[in-house]
Amino acid sequence: MPLPSDLPVVDHHCHLSPSGEGVAAARRFAAAGGTHLLLVTQNYASTVPRAIEDYRDQFDTTFRLAQSIRTETGVDVRCVVAPYPIDLVHAAPLLGLGPALALQRDAVDLAGRFVREGLAVALGEVGLPHFPVEEPLRRACESALDHAFAVARDVDCPAVVHSADLDADGYRALAVQATRAGLPPARVVKHYARSLLPRAERSGIAPSYLARRELVNEVLEEEGPWFLETDFLDDPARPGAVLDLATVPRRATAIADRGPEAVERLWIPFVRSFETVYGWRPEIPRTVTR
């Protein structure tokens, strides 16, 4: 059966680049039935950001790209901005650990201003390295995440977290860290969740599941909040990585073919979870018809 005319189809986490497919990828997403993208900033240069101006240019580029996508495709695009947490790892040998941490904090503050001014809906990706690092650097990364949670608290938005895959203990530790900073765990999203963990073991944090077919089938019966994402990288050297941008609408269409009960489950990642975590209800753009 076709998707309901009032059901938005949302990719919770993707990256697009002016030097990649950019708007063309968004057109492919829309043609497959997608209506909303959360566009997460990335470093569009070939060098590690070394000054706050580098991050300002980066965030501005993300915002301009979102505007172009809205204008040219009709897709509703919401920006998610923050310094990529791995930047701290790469900047520390270049700037020194103290200045690199100060830059990371300043860039988070800048991202917070984007949220406060209505140019972005969340801070992200913030978080921790997904690989081992030396203890002083690990502590600096923890400090940067503390600051990101505090800024998210102050500007009243979710924090979208990059980290290694989490088990129940990992979710619990993340929830404790957010709570310590004054940010409710219900305002934290674990990006790139690759395995199903029961809701009771997630300590109030919402997973954004990678939309692989088997995983989507597993999580479909889970109560929310949870999201679906492709983490599309828009890297010409890695076409289609991590998942192609058309994946989420294709999964939704395949689920709709199972019947009304299956369609009803799609309201969880595409509407109800956004209402719960973001305080925002995605609505079908006027330019979209089904």
C-alpha positions in Angstrom: 0.0 0.0 0.0 1.2 3.6 -0.6 2.5 5.7 2.3 -0.2 7.8 3.9 -0.4 11.3 2.4 0.1 12.9 5.9 3.1 10.7 7.0 6.5 12.5 6.8 9.5 10.3 6.0 12.6 11.6 7.9 16.3 10.8 7.7 17.4 11.8 11.1 21.2 12.1 10.3 22.9 12.7 7.0 25.8 14.8 5.6 25.7 16.6 2.2 28.5 18.6 0.6 28.8 21.3 -2.0 31.7 19.3 -3.5 29.6 16.0 -3.5 26.2 15.3 -4.8 24.6 17.9 -2.5 21.2 18.9 -3.9 21.2 16.1 -6.4 21.3 13.5 -3.6 18.4 15.3 -1.9 16.4 15.1 -5.2 17.0 11.3 -5.1 15.8 11.2 -1.5 12.6 13.1 -2.5 12.0 11.0 -5.5 12.0 7.9 -3.3 9.4 9.5 -1.0 11.5 11.3 1.6 10.2 14.6 3.0 12.6 15.7 5.8 16.3 15.7 6.3 18.3 16.5 9.4 21.5 17.8 7.8 24.5 17.5 10.0 27.5 19.7 9.5 30.9 18.4 8.5 34.3 19.8 7.7 34.1 20.7 4.0 37.9 21.6 3.9 40.8 19.2 3.6 42.5 20.5 6.8 41.6 20.3 10.5 39.8 23.5 11.7 42.3 25.6 13.7 40.3 28.8 14.4 36.7 29.7 15.2 36.4 31.3 11.8 36.9 27.8 10.2 33.8 26.6 12.2 31.8 29.7 11.3 32.5 29.1 7.6 31.6 25.4 8.1 28.3 26.1 9.8 27.4 28.8 7.3 28.1 26.4 4.5 25.7 23.8 6.0 23.0 26.5 6.4 23.3 27.7 2.8 23.2 24.1 1.5 20.1 23.5 3.5 18.5 26.6 2.0 19.4 25.4 -1.5 17.9 22.0 -0.9 14.6 23.5 0.4 14.4 25.8 -2.6 15.3 23.3 -5.3 13.7 20.1 -4.0 10.9 21.0 -1.6 12.5 18.8 1.1 12.2 20.2 4.6 15.8 20.4 5.9 16.8 21.2 9.5 20.4 21.8 10.4 22.4 20.1 13.2 25.7 21.8 14.0 28.7 21.4 16.3 32.4 20.8 16.0 33.0 17.1 15.2 34.5 15.6 18.4 37.3 13.9 16.5 38.5 17.4 15.5 39.9 17.7 19.1 41.9 14.6 18.6 43.5 15.9 15.4 43.9 19.5 16.5 45.7 18.7 19.8 49.0 17.8 18.2 48.8 21.0 16.0 47.6 23.6 18.6 48.4 21.9 21.9 45.8 20.2 24.0 44.7 23.3 26.0 44.1 25.5 22.9 42.5 22.7 21.0 40.0 22.1 23.9 39.3 25.9 24.1 38.6 25.9 20.3 36.2 23.0 20.7 34.4 24.8 23.5 34.2 28.0 21.5 32.8 26.2 18.5 30.2 24.5 20.6 29.2 28.0 21.9 28.9 29.2 18.2 26.7 26.2 17.5 24.6 27.1 20.4 24.1 30.5 18.9 22.9 28.9 15.7 20.3 27.0 17.7 19.2 30.1 19.6 18.8 32.0 16.4 16.6 29.3 14.8 19.2 28.3 12.3 19.7 24.8 13.7 17.6 22.4 15.8 20.2 20.4 17.7 23.9 20.3 18.6 25.7 17.5 16.8 27.7 15.6 16.3 29.2 16.0 19.8 30.6 13.2 21.8 33.7 11.0 22.2 36.2 9.3 20.0 35.1 5.8 18.8 38.7 4.5 19.3 41.1 4.5 22.2 43.1 7.7 22.9 45.7 8.6 25.6 44.3 9.5 29.0 44.9 13.3 28.8 43.1 13.5 25.5 40.3 11.3 26.7 39.8 13.6 29.7 39.7 16.6 27.3 37.1 14.9 25.2 35.0 14.2 28.2 35.3 17.9 29.2 34.3 19.0 25.7 31.2 16.8 25.9 30.3 18.2 29.4 30.4 21.6 27.8 28.3 20.5 24.9 25.6 19.1 27.2 25.6 22.3 29.2 25.1 24.4 26.0 22.3 22.1 24.8 20.7 22.7 28.2 21.1 26.4 28.0 19.7 26.7 24.4 17.0 24.0 25.1 17.8 21.6 22.3 18.9 18.0 21.9 22.5 16.8 21.7 23.3 14.3 19.0 26.1 12.1 20.2 28.9 10.4 18.3 30.6 7.5 20.2 31.4 3.9 19.9 28.4 1.6 19.9 26.9 1.5 23.4 25.7 -1.3 25.7 23.4 -0.7 28.7 26.4 0.4 30.8 27.4 2.9 28.0 24.0 4.4 27.8 23.9 4.7 31.6 27.2 6.5 31.7 26.1 8.9 29.0 22.9 9.6 30.8 24.8 10.3 34.0 27.1 12.7 32.2 24.2 14.5 30.6 22.3 14.7 33.9 25.4 16.1 35.6 25.4 18.9 33.1 21.7 19.6 33.6 20.6 18.1 30.3 17.8 15.5 30.7 18.8 12.2 29.0 15.5 12.4 27.1 17.2 15.2 25.1 20.2 13.1 24.1 20.3 11.0 20.9 22.8 8.3 20.3 23.6 8.7 16.6 24.7 5.6 14.5 23.1 3.0 16.7 23.9 -0.3 15.1 22.1 -2.8 17.4 18.8 -3.1 19.2 18.9 -2.5 23.0 15.6 -2.7 24.9 14.2 0.6 25.9 14.6 -0.2 29.6 18.4 -0.5 29.1 18.9 2.9 27.3 18.6 5.1 30.4 16.2 7.5 28.7 18.4 8.2 25.7 16.9 7.9 22.2 18.8 5.8 19.6 19.1 6.8 16.0 19.3 3.5 14.2 21.2 2.9 11.1 18.5 2.0 8.5 19.9 -1.4 7.5 17.1 -3.7 6.5 17.6 -6.3 9.3 17.9 -3.7 12.0 14.8 -1.8 10.9 12.8 -5.0 11.0 14.1 -5.6 14.5 13.4 -2.2 15.9 10.0 -1.7 14.3 8.1 -3.2 17.2 10.0 -1.1 19.8 8.3 1.8 21.5 9.8 5.1 21.0 11.6 7.4 21.0 13.9 6.2 18.3 14.9 7.4 14.8 16.2 6.1 11.5 19.2 7.5 9.7 21.6 6.7 6.8 24.6 8.7 8.0 25.1 9.3 4.2 28.5 10.9 3.8 28.3 12.4 0.3 31.9 11.6 -0.3 32.8 11.1 -4.0 35.5 8.7 -3.0 33.0 6.5 -1.2 29.7 6.7 -3.1 26.7 5.5 -1.1 28.5 5.4 2.2 27.4 4.8 4.9 23.9 4.1 3.4 22.5 5.8 0.3 20.3 8.8 1.0 17.3 7.1 -0.6 17.5 4.2 2.0 15.0 5.5 4.6 12.1 6.3 2.2 12.7 2.9 0.5 12.6 1.1 3.9 9.4 3.0 4.7 7.8 2.1 1.4 8.6 -1.6 1.9 7.2 -1.5 5.4 4.0 0.1 4.1 3.5 -2.8 1.7 3.0 -5.0 4.8 -0.3 -3.3 5.6 -1.9 -0.7 7.9 -0.5 -2.1 11.2 3.1 -1.8 9.9 2.4 1.7 8.6 1.2 2.7 12.0 4.7 1.8 13.5 6.3 4.3 11.1 4.7 7.2 13.0 7.2 6.4 15.9 10.5 7.4 14.2 9.0 10.0 11.8 6.7 11.9 14.1 6.2 10.9 17.7 9.9 10.6 18.5 10.5 14.1 17.1 7.7 15.4 19.3 9.2 13.8 22.3 12.9 14.6 21.9 12.8 17.8 19.8 9.5 19.3 20.7 8.8 19.6 17.0 6.3 17.8 14.8 7.4 17.2 11.2 4.7 18.1 8.8 4.5 17.2 5.1 5.8 20.2 3.1 3.1 21.9 0.9 5.2 21.1 -2.1 5.0 17.3 -1.5 2.0 15.2 -2.9 1.5 11.5 -2.8 
